[in-house]
């Protein structure tokens, strides 16, 4: 039975906010009257007092009308007290619960507070001041708990649910699907080339872009849907009770188009594209993490197919995802088990010197079952997973160790090592390089570090600072794969580089259509020389290509015509001319 007494015990002054609403839960009407009278005295700000004798009535009242605070009398339900607190918390999770008891009991008090109550009071000690203090304390403590719970489960930048809350909601949706057979779909969204935004506009601008994108995504969903910031520039979506796979695809298409609209950042507009993976749950017994992994795999497939699109997870995607997971695991073991090998491809000079003048160190993976795995299969994976850092350090250490030994036989020989974009961004690169030099005893002048043109064009200012740091050690720097990026003349002039390496696609054309590609190669050679750089051609496979490069003034060459990458044990024969 519910006795609301649903009028303010103290009339509100004009313009006052809504009065506090206190629900007393207990079978004894005399205790309810006592507590109500004390609260009337203690709370002049305005208060509505309601009394529910049964727990079921209290639950209904809380669900329908809520409460600022709940006072629970546990005198007649000692065996049910923890369950009562739990039931009231479920009905009104934001309302503090004050428990009153006949006699003090430390064990019960501890259990009650652990169950979620904010205070434990003894009836004989009640007074208006005690109730007021307890009520204010309970409200403040509950407000802090709610705030901390929100912070623990929401992203601080966007205000969206975070990874933990998303996984929890997905688990609940899968439980519901098992009971009702309702559909469940998860979308995994990744911002394409988001790093470029951070590099070009700064991390603060990147954060504002993510916050703006989150606001846009939030407004597109139904109240029962969830969008979460899963981490970094990744967002996940949870949909239930959609009519068909087609409806999910239409939603993904709408999200894709909306996300691609420009977002204003400090007076400028930034436009991004997104890649989306879709996983439809066929078996509700699947773990939530597996659903996420499937949507993630579909998203990677969207990126592989050109970005700015969405892809559905299917059996082919599952097979690719499993193969990728297996390769990633095997690659981690490859580093631990020393399965990586360094092969060396020779370079020659086209300026009159005879024989080999240097080598490029290239990593290979000798898989115990699959044999030699080419770099194109595992280097992109190593970049994505962060394994490129230890791989790069290994290749550098091996190359320096070998060049010290080889220079005893041929003192003018040099070595080149590729630097990945991740290595270039690592603040510990220069100290690592200096340490490797000291450990090997190599002269820095014999080492050339090769950086792809794409890596320096993403953020020329950052690349310039990074390369300046490398130059302080005394090494040489080459721009690799030149001609495939978009570096300007001003970019090349500002970078502290020594060598331009012409991409093999231009060199291969010398053999097929020399009239078309010769002017391009000639222009690159002239540009390099005008900037005081040496120019080396990659991918030389025929004698006619080599002859044309020499005629065009190219300084050096490498390719299968000169020599394929070979293990260290084959290098001695090359150096001795055997």
ZAMARGU-4260 file (C-alpha; in steps of 0.2 Angstrom, whole numbers, plus 5000, padded with zeros to 4 digits):
<rodrens>
0) 5000/5000/5000 | 5007/5017/4995 | 5004/5032/5006 | 5011/5047/4996 | 5006/5062/5006
5) 5011/5069/4989 | 5012/5088/4994 | 5027/5098/4999 | 5029/5097/5018 | 5036/5115/5016
10) 5028/5126/5003 | 5040/5131/4990 | 5045/5149/4988 | 5041/5158/4972 | 5053/5153/4958
15) 5060/5138/4968 | 5066/5122/4959 | 5056/5106/4961 | 5056/5100/4979 | 5066/5085/4984
20) 5056/5069/4983 | 5059/5056/4997 | 5052/5039/4997 | 5051/5029/5014 | 5050/5010/5012
25) 5044/5001/5028 | 5030/4992/5036 | 5029/5003/5051 | 5018/5018/5048 | 5024/5026/5065
30) 5042/5026/5059 | 5037/5033/5042 | 5028/5047/5052 | 5043/5051/5063 | 5055/5051/5048
35) 5043/5062/5038 | 5041/5075/5053 | 5060/5076/5055 | 5063/5079/5037 | 5050/5092/5037
40) 5060/5101/5050 | 5077/5097/5042 | 5073/5102/5024 | 5065/5119/5023 | 5070/5120/5004
45) 5054/5110/5000 | 5051/5092/5000 | 5039/5079/4995 | 5037/5063/5006 | 5029/5047/5001
50) 5028/5030/5010 | 5027/5013/5003 | 5024/4998/5015 | 5028/4985/5003 | 5044/4983/4992
55) 5034/4980/4977 | 5024/4996/4979 | 5041/5005/4981 | 5048/4998/4966 | 5032/5003/4956
60) 5033/5021/4963 | 5051/5022/4959 | 5049/5016/4941 | 5034/5028/4938 | 5040/5044/4947
65) 5057/5042/4953 | 5065/5049/4969 | 5078/5061/4975 | 5082/5049/4990 | 5075/5032/4997
70) 5074/5029/5016 | 5073/5010/5019 | 5067/5003/5036 | 5075/4985/5037 | 5068/4981/5054
75) 5056/4968/5048 | 5066/4961/5034 | 5083/4957/5041 | 5084/4941/5030 | 5080/4951/5014
80) 5089/4967/5017 | 5102/4965/5004 | 5090/4959/4991 | 5079/4975/4995 | 5093/4987/4993
85) 5098/4978/4976 | 5080/4979/4970 | 5078/4998/4975 | 5095/5001/4966 | 5088/4993/4950
90) 5072/5003/4950 | 5081/5020/4954 | 5100/5018/4950 | 5103/5037/4953 | 5094/5038/4969
95) 5104/5037/4986 | 5098/5024/4998 | 5098/5028/5017 | 5095/5012/5028 | 5087/5014/5046
100) 5089/4999/5058 | 5083/4996/5076 | 5100/4991/5083 | 5118/4994/5077 | 5126/4980/5069
105) 5143/4983/5061 | 5143/4967/5050 | 5126/4971/5043 | 5131/4990/5041 | 5146/4984/5030
110) 5136/4972/5020 | 5122/4985/5017 | 5135/4999/5011 | 5143/4986/5000 | 5126/4982/4992
115) 5125/5000/4987 | 5117/5010/5001 | 5125/5027/5005 | 5122/5027/5024 | 5116/5016/5039
120) 5107/5025/5053 | 5100/5019/5070 | 5082/5024/5074 | 5086/5029/5092 | 5099/5041/5085
125) 5088/5049/5072 | 5086/5068/5073 | 5082/5082/5060 | 5100/5087/5059 | 5106/5069/5058
130) 5093/5066/5044 | 5098/5082/5035 | 5117/5078/5036 | 5114/5060/5030 | 5102/5065/5016
135) 5115/5078/5009 | 5129/5066/5011 | 5120/5052/5002 | 5115/5064/4988 | 5133/5070/4986
140) 5140/5053/4987 | 5128/5045/4975 | 5131/5060/4963 | 5150/5056/4964 | 5146/5038/4961
145) 5136/5041/4946 | 5149/5053/4939 | 5163/5041/4942 | 5153/5027/4934 | 5149/5038/4919
150) 5167/5042/4917 | 5173/5024/4918 | 5161/5019/4904 | 5161/5034/4893 | 5175/5042/4882
155) 5180/5059/4889 | 5183/5067/4872 | 5167/5063/4863 | 5155/5058/4878 | 5151/5042/4869
160) 5151/5025/4877 | 5168/5018/4877 | 5174/5000/4873 | 5169/4993/4890 | 5152/4999/4889
165) 5150/4994/4871 | 5155/4976/4874 | 5143/4976/4889 | 5128/4982/4879 | 5133/4970/4865
170) 5133/4955/4877 | 5116/4961/4883 | 5110/4962/4865 | 5116/4944/4862 | 5108/4937/4877
175) 5091/4945/4872 | 5094/4938/4854 | 5095/4921/4862 | 5078/4923/4870 | 5069/4932/4857
180) 5078/4928/4840 | 5080/4947/4837 | 5093/4952/4825 | 5109/4960/4830 | 5122/4969/4819
185) 5138/4978/4823 | 5147/4991/4812 | 5165/4995/4814 | 5170/5012/4807 | 5188/5019/4805
190) 5193/5036/4799 | 5203/5035/4783 | 5221/5043/4784 | 5217/5051/4801 | 5235/5051/4805
195) 5237/5064/4791 | 5225/5076/4800 | 5235/5075/4816 | 5251/5077/4807 | 5245/5092/4796
200) 5234/5101/4808 | 5239/5095/4825 | 5232/5083/4838 | 5221/5097/4845 | 5212/5098/4828
205) 5211/5079/4826 | 5202/5079/4843 | 5190/5092/4838 | 5187/5082/4822 | 5183/5066/4831
210) 5172/5076/4843 | 5162/5084/4829 | 5161/5067/4820 | 5154/5059/4836 | 5141/5072/4837
215) 5136/5069/4819 | 5135/5050/4822 | 5125/5051/4838 | 5111/5061/4830 | 5109/5048/4816
220) 5103/5034/4827 | 5087/5028/4835 | 5086/5029/4854 | 5089/5011/4856 | 5105/5010/4845
225) 5122/5013/4852 | 5137/5021/4845 | 5154/5021/4854 | 5171/5027/4853 | 5181/5010/4852
230) 5198/5018/4853 | 5208/5031/4843 | 5199/5035/4827 | 5188/5020/4828 | 5169/5020/4831
235) 5157/5005/4834 | 5138/5004/4831 | 5126/4991/4839 | 5109/4989/4830 | 5095/4977/4836
240) 5078/4972/4828 | 5083/4978/4810 | 5071/4970/4797 | 5085/4964/4785 | 5103/4964/4780
245) 5098/4977/4767 | 5092/4989/4781 | 5110/4987/4789 | 5118/4991/4772 | 5107/5007/4770
250) 5112/5013/4787 | 5130/5010/4783 | 5129/5019/4767 | 5120/5034/4776 | 5133/5034/4790
255) 5147/5034/4776 | 5140/5049/4767 | 5136/5059/4783 | 5154/5056/4790 | 5161/5062/4773
260) 5153/5079/4775 | 5166/5093/4779 | 5168/5097/4798 | 5173/5115/4803 | 5189/5117/4812
265) 5194/5134/4818 | 5187/5143/4803 | 5193/5130/4790 | 5184/5114/4784 | 5191/5097/4785
270) 5184/5083/4775 | 5188/5064/4779 | 5182/5048/4773 | 5178/5032/4783 | 5179/5013/4780
275) 5165/5003/4788 | 5164/4984/4792 | 5147/4976/4795 | 5145/4960/4805 | 5128/4952/4805
280) 5126/4940/4820 | 5120/4923/4814 | 5123/4914/4830 | 5118/4923/4846 | 5130/4911/4856
285) 5145/4920/4848 | 5156/4929/4860 | 5155/4948/4859 | 5173/4950/4855 | 5171/4938/4840
290) 5158/4949/4833 | 5169/4964/4835 | 5183/4955/4827 | 5172/4950/4812 | 5166/4968/4809
295) 5185/4974/4811 | 5190/4961/4798 | 5176/4968/4786 | 5182/4986/4789 | 5200/4981/4784
300) 5193/4973/4768 | 5185/4990/4764 | 5201/4998/4766 | 5210/4985/4755 | 5197/4989/4742
305) 5200/5007/4741 | 5193/5015/4757 | 5178/5027/4759 | 5166/5012/4758 | 5158/4998/4768
310) 5160/4979/4767 | 5150/4965/4774 | 5158/4951/4784 | 5156/4934/4774 | 5165/4917/4773
315) 5179/4924/4762 | 5182/4938/4774 | 5182/4926/4788 | 5195/4916/4779 | 5206/4931/4776
320) 5204/4937/4794 | 5209/4920/4801 | 5224/4919/4789 | 5229/4937/4795 | 5227/4932/4813
325) 5238/4916/4810 | 5251/4926/4801 | 5252/4939/4814 | 5254/4926/4828 | 5267/4917/4817
330) 5276/4934/4814 | 5277/4937/4833 | 5285/4920/4835 | 5296/4923/4820 | 5304/4938/4830
335) 5306/4927/4846 | 5313/4912/4837 | 5325/4921/4825 | 5317/4916/4809 | 5320/4933/4801
340) 5334/4934/4789 | 5343/4949/4780 | 5347/4947/4762 | 5358/4960/4753 | 5355/4967/4735
345) 5370/4974/4727 | 5372/4991/4719 | 5384/4997/4706 | 5390/5014/4701 | 5387/5021/4683
350) 5401/5034/4685 | 5415/5023/4680 | 5419/5013/4695 | 5420/4994/4692 | 5410/4981/4702
355) 5399/4982/4717 | 5399/4998/4727 | 5386/4994/4740 | 5371/4984/4746 | 5354/4986/4751
360) 5348/4976/4767 | 5331/4968/4764 | 5322/4957/4777 | 5316/4940/4773 | 5306/4928/4784
365) 5311/4910/4783 | 5295/4901/4789 | 5298/4884/4796 | 5284/4877/4786 | 5280/4889/4771
370) 5298/4893/4767 | 5304/4910/4762 | 5289/4923/4764 | 5291/4939/4753 | 5291/4956/4762
375) 5275/4961/4753 | 5266/4948/4764 | 5272/4952/4781 | 5279/4970/4781 | 5262/4979/4780
380) 5256/4968/4794 | 5271/4972/4804 | 5268/4991/4801 | 5250/4989/4807 | 5253/4979/4823
385) 5269/4989/4829 | 5281/4974/4825 | 5290/4985/4813 | 5300/4993/4827 | 5309/4977/4833
390) 5311/4971/4815 | 5319/4987/4809 | 5331/4987/4824 | 5336/4969/4820 | 5339/4973/4801
395) 5349/4988/4806 | 5360/4979/4818 | 5363/4964/4806 | 5367/4976/4792 | 5380/4986/4802
400) 5388/4970/4809 | 5390/4964/4791 | 5397/4980/4783 | 5410/4981/4796 | 5416/4964/4791
405) 5414/4966/4772 | 5424/4983/4773 | 5439/4973/4778 | 5439/4965/4761 | 5433/4980/4751
410) 5435/4997/4761 | 5424/5008/4750 | 5408/4997/4751 | 5392/5005/4759 | 5376/4998/4766
415) 5358/5005/4764 | 5344/5001/4776 | 5325/5005/4774 | 5316/5015/4788 | 5298/5012/4789
420) 5286/5027/4792 | 5283/5020/4810 | 5302/5020/4813 | 5303/5038/4807 | 5290/5044/4819
425) 5298/5035/4834 | 5306/5048/4846 | 5318/5035/4851 | 5325/5032/4833 | 5340/5043/4835
430) 5346/5036/4851 | 5343/5019/4845 | 5353/5022/4829 | 5367/5030/4839 | 5368/5015/4850
435) 5368/5003/4836 | 5383/5012/4828 | 5393/5011/4844 | 5389/4993/4846 | 5394/4988/4829
440) 5409/5000/4828 | 5403/5005/4810 | 5408/5022/4803 | 5391/5032/4801 | 5396/5038/4784
445) 5395/5020/4777 | 5376/5019/4781 | 5362/5026/4770 | 5344/5026/4777 | 5331/5025/4764
450) 5314/5033/4767 | 5299/5032/4755 | 5293/5047/4747 | 5276/5044/4754 | 5283/5045/4771
455) 5290/5062/4769 | 5276/5070/4759 | 5263/5066/4773 | 5271/5079/4785 | 5286/5087/4777
460) 5289/5098/4792 | 5290/5083/4804 | 5300/5073/4791 | 5313/5087/4790 | 5315/5088/4809
465) 5317/5069/4810 | 5329/5068/4796 | 5339/5082/4803 | 5341/5072/4819 | 5347/5057/4809
470) 5360/5068/4800 | 5368/5073/4816 | 5374/5056/4818 | 5383/5057/4801 | 5373/5045/4791
475) 5367/5048/4773 | 5348/5049/4768 | 5340/5043/4752 | 5322/5046/4746 | 5316/5029/4741
480) 5303/5025/4727 | 5304/5043/4720 | 5291/5047/4708 | 5277/5038/4716 | 5272/5052/4729
485) 5268/5070/4727 | 5284/5079/4734 | 5287/5096/4727 | 5303/5104/4723 | 5302/5115/4738
490) 5300/5099/4749 | 5315/5091/4741 | 5325/5107/4744 | 5321/5108/4762 | 5325/5090/4766
495) 5342/5085/4772 | 5344/5071/4759 | 5359/5065/4749 | 5351/5052/4736 | 5336/5051/4725
500) 5331/5033/4720 | 5320/5032/4705 | 5305/5020/4706 | 5307/5004/4696 | 5290/5008/4686
505) 5299/5022/4677 | 5315/5011/4674 | 5305/4997/4667 | 5297/5008/4654 | 5314/5012/4647
510) 5314/4995/4640 | 5296/4995/4633 | 5294/5013/4628 | 5310/5023/4629 | 5303/5039/4621
515) 5290/5040/4634 | 5300/5036/4650 | 5317/5043/4645 | 5312/5061/4647 | 5304/5057/4664
520) 5320/5049/4670 | 5331/5062/4662 | 5321/5076/4671 | 5323/5067/4688 | 5342/5065/4685
525) 5343/5083/4681 | 5333/5088/4696 | 5343/5078/4708 | 5359/5084/4701 | 5353/5102/4702
530) 5350/5099/4720 | 5367/5092/4723 | 5360/5074/4725 | 5365/5057/4718 | 5352/5048/4708
535) 5350/5029/4709 | 5339/5019/4698 | 5329/5004/4705 | 5323/4988/4696 | 5336/4987/4682
540) 5333/4971/4673 | 5340/4973/4655 | 5356/4978/4648 | 5347/4991/4637 | 5339/4999/4653
545) 5357/5000/4660 | 5364/5008/4645 | 5350/5021/4644 | 5352/5025/4662 | 5371/5028/4660
550) 5368/5039/4644 | 5355/5049/4654 | 5368/5053/4668 | 5361/5042/4682 | 5374/5039/4695
555) 5370/5021/4701 | 5358/5006/4698 | 5352/4991/4706 | 5340/4977/4701 | 5340/4959/4695
560) 5352/4963/4681 | 5365/4968/4694 | 5360/4955/4706 | 5346/4948/4716 | 5345/4949/4735
565) 5356/4935/4743 | 5360/4929/4760 | 5376/4935/4769 | 5385/4919/4765 | 5384/4923/4746
570) 5391/4941/4748 | 5410/4936/4750 | 5410/4928/4732 | 5402/4944/4725 | 5415/4955/4733
575) 5429/4944/4727 | 5422/4944/4709 | 5420/4925/4709
</rodrens>
